[in-house]
Amino acid sequence: MSERQEVVERNLWAAPALFVFVAWVLFKMDESPSMERTAWIVYTAGWIPVVGMLGRTAVQRRNPGIGAVFGVGILLIMGAVFWANHG
């Protein structure tokens, strides 16, 4: 795998952190139902890069590594926090 591909993969594994941060900001900005709905949509969109990378590593029969632990972990933990506060 080339160095460029490795950088892209690392960024895709880390992408959920950005989605979680934006969702957190949206939850804190306003208590309106439309803002909360938007925050949930942004949070859910954070699963797209993780699921895509998990699928790619499964097809290539590679170990997803620590990136998968980080990506899935932050989504699960913050999803539980968001649900407990806004669910």
N, C-alpha and C positions, 0 to 999 in steps of 0.2 A: 504494500500500500504506500502511496506517495505521501510526502509530507503535507501537501495541500489537502489530501483526503482526510488525513488524521486531524488537521485543524478544523475542517468542516464537521467531522464527527464529534469532536470535543464541544464545538459550539452548539450542535444540535442536542447533545446530552445536557448542556447547561441552559438551554433555552427556557425550560420550565420555570427557572428562577425569575426570569423577566416577566413571564405571564403571571406568576404568583404575586410579584411585587405590584404590577399594574392592577390586578384584581384587589389587592389589599388597599391600594390608594382609592380605588373606586368605592369599596365598601365604606371607607372612612369619610369620603367627600360628602355624601348626602344619604339620607335615610329613605329617599323616595323609592318606590317599587321599581321604577324603570332603571335607576342607577344600580340597584341590587341585581336586577336581571342582567344588566350589562356586565357587572362584575362576575356573575356566574358563567356567562358566555366566555369571557376572557379566560377565566380559570379552566373551563372545559377545553378551550383551544390549546391550552398548555399541554394537554395529553397528546396532541397530534405528533409533535416531533419525537416524543418518547415511544409511542406505539410504532411509528414509522421506523425508528432505529432498532427497536426490538424485533420487528419483522425482518429488517435487513440483516441483522446479525443471525437470526434464525435461518434465513435462506442461505446465508454464507457459512452456516454451521460454525460460527465463532462465538467465543465468550464475550458477552456485552461489557464486562468489566465494571469498574467502580462508577463509571458514568451512569449506568443503569440504576445503580443503587442510589446515587444522588438524585437523578431525575424523578424516579418513581417515589423515592422517599420524601422529597420536598412536596410533591403533589399530594401524596397521601396524608402527610402530617398537616399541611396547611389546608387541605380539603376538609379534614376533620375539624380544624380550628374554625374555618369559615362556616361550616355547617352548625357547629355548636353555638356560634354567635349570631348567625343570620339564617339558619335553616328553618 
